Amino acid sequence: MNATADTALTRPIRRVAVLGAGTMGHGIAQVSATAGYETTLYDIDMATVEAGLARIRRNLDKGVEVGKVDPDDRRATLGRLRLTSDLPRAVREADLVVEAAPERIDLKHELWRAVEREVDENALLATNTSSLSIARLAEALERPERFLGLHFFNPVHIMALVEVVWGPRTDEATRSDGMAFARSLGKEPILVKDSPGFASSRLGVLLGLEAMRMVEEGVASPEDIDRAMELGYRHPMGPLKLTDLVGLDVRLSIAEYLHETLGSEAFRPPEILRRLVAQGKLGKKTGEGFHVWRNE
Ligand SMILES: NC(=O)c1ccc[n+]([C@@H]2O[C@H](COP(=O)([O-])OP(=O)(O)OC[C@H]3O[C@@H](n4cnc5c(N)ncnc54)[C@H](O)[C@@H]3O)[C@@H](O)[C@H]2O)c1
């Protein structure tokens, strides 16, 4: 059975509010406006919201340059975007609120409490958290049945996957609206039960950790381990290269979290990962991780 067969929204969505205009928020606002939703981008000050808009412009300009975005669509997308640093204004008329604020439970709880005071009682509420439990986040809400995770990937305008994460209190209509909304953005959603690492990180991180243990054991070089997955399993990028791109420090903290919450030794961070992080070798962003990078 295909659990993702439902396509129609059970509640009309016309206006979307995106909270947080950083790495993820600006991208979510971009794909929302591109898909035809009146989209409001919010952050704590106008300079940050405007920086988010500048990133959207750059993405769209690049799209036009390479022939992936029609100039008229670029104009229409920008025309559907509103900017604000006033939270009540951002969410008051929203049919869907997508939160992409920093990954801190206290901050997100406070934000969601403030949102719920202003937002329409039927609005759909979604968080883009990559690791926090949907059940824990929902504790801040009076009406948690309309709350779920919409886990987009970076860069949002390019990556097709969205994990639609349902918690113990998320109702059926909310799940199916989350799936339908993601599809309306041209994304490919998957339905995932709230659990540490959801479906993507739990598997992806594990592969990276095992590859690191293989480097420690001298099974093969990082280059050859990556090549094994790229050529033998058709992965577009080997697990160590991917770790370098994501950042070794980011991977270490995810591994520590998954080790603690899932209790499986498979997620215990390998010594080599801790050592490289302590040496400041964090991957592409510092020029070296499991590979050496010539950063342009
Ligand atoms: N970066 C990624 O690759 C990635 C991928 C998937 C999911 N996520 C998740 O997305 C969320 C945002 O991550 P990011 O990488 O975009 O972070 P970011 O730091 O780039 O952006 C966060 C933004 O939130 C703003 N902010 C701070 N306090 C706020 C508040 N009280 N209300 C609203 N906004 C506030 C900040 O000013 C900043 O612009 C996190 O939950 C993260 O786990 C990140």
The ligand as an SDF file (V2000), in Angstrom:
LIG
                    3D

 44 48  0  0  0  0  0  0  0  0999 V2000
   20.6810   23.8560    8.1190 N   0  0  0  0  0  0  0  0  0  0  0  0
   20.2160   22.6850    7.7150 C   0  0  0  0  0  0  0  0  0  0  0  0
   20.8480   22.0070    6.8910 O   0  0  0  0  0  0  0  0  0  0  0  0
   18.9080   22.1720    8.2210 C   0  0  0  0  0  0  0  0  0  0  0  0
   18.2720   21.1380    7.5220 C   0  0  0  0  0  0  0  0  0  0  0  0
   17.0020   20.7060    7.9470 C   0  0  0  0  0  0  0  0  0  0  0  0
   16.4210   21.2730    9.0570 C   0  0  0  0  0  0  0  0  0  0  0  0
   17.0730   22.2640    9.7490 N   0  0  0  0  0  0  0  0  0  0  0  0
   16.3690   22.8470   10.9030 C   0  0  0  0  0  0  0  0  0  0  0  0
   15.8190   24.1060   10.5180 O   0  0  0  0  0  0  0  0  0  0  0  0
   15.7630   24.9860   11.6390 C   0  0  0  0  0  0  0  0  0  0  0  0
   16.4820   26.2640   11.2800 C   0  0  0  0  0  0  0  0  0  0  0  0
   17.8150   25.9400   10.9440 O   0  0  0  0  0  0  0  0  0  0  0  0
   18.7080   26.9040   10.0370 P   0  0  0  0  0  0  0  0  0  0  0  0
   19.8780   26.0950    9.6060 O   0  0  0  0  0  0  0  0  0  0  0  0
   17.8760   27.5940    9.0390 O   0  0  0  0  0  0  0  0  0  0  0  0
   19.1970   27.9710   11.1370 O   0  0  0  0  0  0  0  0  0  0  0  0
   19.7250   29.4490   10.9050 P   0  0  0  0  0  0  0  0  0  0  0  0
   20.5130   29.7700   12.1200 O   0  0  0  0  0  0  0  0  0  0  0  0
   20.3440   29.5980    9.5600 O   0  0  0  0  0  0  0  0  0  0  0  0
   18.3740   30.3220   10.9020 O   0  0  0  0  0  0  0  0  0  0  0  0
   17.5830   30.4680   12.0300 C   0  0  0  0  0  0  0  0  0  0  0  0
   16.9090   31.8240   11.9560 C   0  0  0  0  0  0  0  0  0  0  0  0
   15.9820   31.9200   13.0340 O   0  0  0  0  0  0  0  0  0  0  0  0
   16.0320   33.2400   13.5220 C   0  0  0  0  0  0  0  0  0  0  0  0
   15.5080   33.2970   14.8810 N   0  0  0  0  0  0  0  0  0  0  0  0
   16.1820   33.4090   16.0470 C   0  0  0  0  0  0  0  0  0  0  0  0
   15.3020   33.4690   17.0670 N   0  0  0  0  0  0  0  0  0  0  0  0
   14.0650   33.4070   16.5270 C   0  0  0  0  0  0  0  0  0  0  0  0
   12.7580   33.4380   17.0490 C   0  0  0  0  0  0  0  0  0  0  0  0
   12.5430   33.5450   18.3600 N   0  0  0  0  0  0  0  0  0  0  0  0
   11.7240   33.3500   16.1980 N   0  0  0  0  0  0  0  0  0  0  0  0
   11.9220   33.2290   14.8730 C   0  0  0  0  0  0  0  0  0  0  0  0
   13.1360   33.1950   14.3210 N   0  0  0  0  0  0  0  0  0  0  0  0
   14.1910   33.2870   15.1350 C   0  0  0  0  0  0  0  0  0  0  0  0
   17.4810   33.6520   13.3970 C   0  0  0  0  0  0  0  0  0  0  0  0
   17.6020   35.0820   13.4020 O   0  0  0  0  0  0  0  0  0  0  0  0
   17.8770   33.0010   12.0920 C   0  0  0  0  0  0  0  0  0  0  0  0
   17.6920   33.8660   10.9880 O   0  0  0  0  0  0  0  0  0  0  0  0
   16.3610   24.2070   12.8020 C   0  0  0  0  0  0  0  0  0  0  0  0
   15.3200   23.6120   13.5210 O   0  0  0  0  0  0  0  0  0  0  0  0
   17.2110   23.1490   12.1200 C   0  0  0  0  0  0  0  0  0  0  0  0
   17.3570   21.9770   12.9050 O   0  0  0  0  0  0  0  0  0  0  0  0
   18.2820   22.7370    9.3510 C   0  0  0  0  0  0  0  0  0  0  0  0
  1  2  1  0
  2  3  2  0
  2  4  1  0
  4  5  1  0
  4 44  2  0
  5  6  2  0
  6  7  1  0
  7  8  2  0
  8  9  1  0
  8 44  1  0
  9 10  1  0
  9 42  1  0
 10 11  1  0
 11 12  1  0
 11 40  1  0
 12 13  1  0
 13 14  1  0
 14 15  2  0
 14 16  1  0
 14 17  1  0
 17 18  1  0
 18 19  2  0
 18 20  1  0
 18 21  1  0
 21 22  1  0
 22 23  1  0
 23 24  1  0
 23 38  1  0
 24 25  1  0
 25 26  1  0
 25 36  1  0
 26 27  1  0
 26 35  1  0
 27 28  2  0
 28 29  1  0
 29 30  1  0
 29 35  2  0
 30 31  1  0
 30 32  2  0
 32 33  1  0
 33 34  2  0
 34 35  1  0
 36 37  1  0
 36 38  1  0
 38 39  1  0
 40 41  1  0
 40 42  1  0
 42 43  1  0
M  CHG  2   8   1  16  -1
M  END
$$$$
